[in-house]
């Protein structure tokens, strides 16, 4: 069990403002609500569950946090059919069989004890995070909603106690608590048991102002007027009255890629033709590209942009 004294003695950041500055120095612009969730997750040593639309920066937060704290980043990419042995540990069966062959004739009880030793255990991301020495690791459990529901049960012991029980070896507990971030695109509802063990934050699309800051940092040599046009156009695409026409509106990653494309084409002013020609960067669905019709583009490209 994690001791309360250990929680009080560990100071990664002294304030929410420090979190904001540290992440900003790594090129990640967190608003105060998100920075507060990160600060509390670190202070209380609780996993942080981030939910939100694809492309809003859930995964990038883990990367920026690992860089800011100079910790190793361990990533577990979830998918349908993910098994415990791929996430936690598995035995090196080949090495164990070789050991058994070499030890033929020896006492069988002794042989069984020998083949279930730590040197025959292959660590996967969760066990690697637990065994990581100081200053510890940042463990990203990415897109947990893509994994099967039974897999969530495997995570409960780790999320609650930062430990893993291996029947043949016993319980292995973290000496340095890993910073754990789970992300979900909400393709399905997660089990309440997972949510109870985590702090929670819904990560939305950035405001126009924040998106402009991101573009300016990521593309420092881009024309100032162009980045302002991009931020405004993307912001209008995400407005509730417009976004309902699309399966998915562009995320931060798409807006950055679009900006890079426009710069590569020496674009100075966004016009309807350039929007249609580059729509495949903003949208990844044929129906969404079709929804970006002439009338909608004209409505979005008001004189304020052109």
Secondary structure by P-SEA (a helix, b strand, c coil): cccaaaaaaccccccaaaaaaaaaaacccccaaaaaaaaaaaaabbbbbbbccccccaaaaaaaaaaaacbbbbbbbbcccccccccccccaaaaaaaaaaaaccccaaaaaaaaaccccccccaaaaaaacccccccccccccccccaaaaaaacccccccccccccccbbbbccccbbbbbbcccccccaaaaaabbbbbbccccaaaaaaaaaaacccccaaaaaaaaaaaaaaacccccccccccccaaaaaaaaaaaaaaccccccaaaaaaacccccccaaaaaaccaaaaaaaaccccc
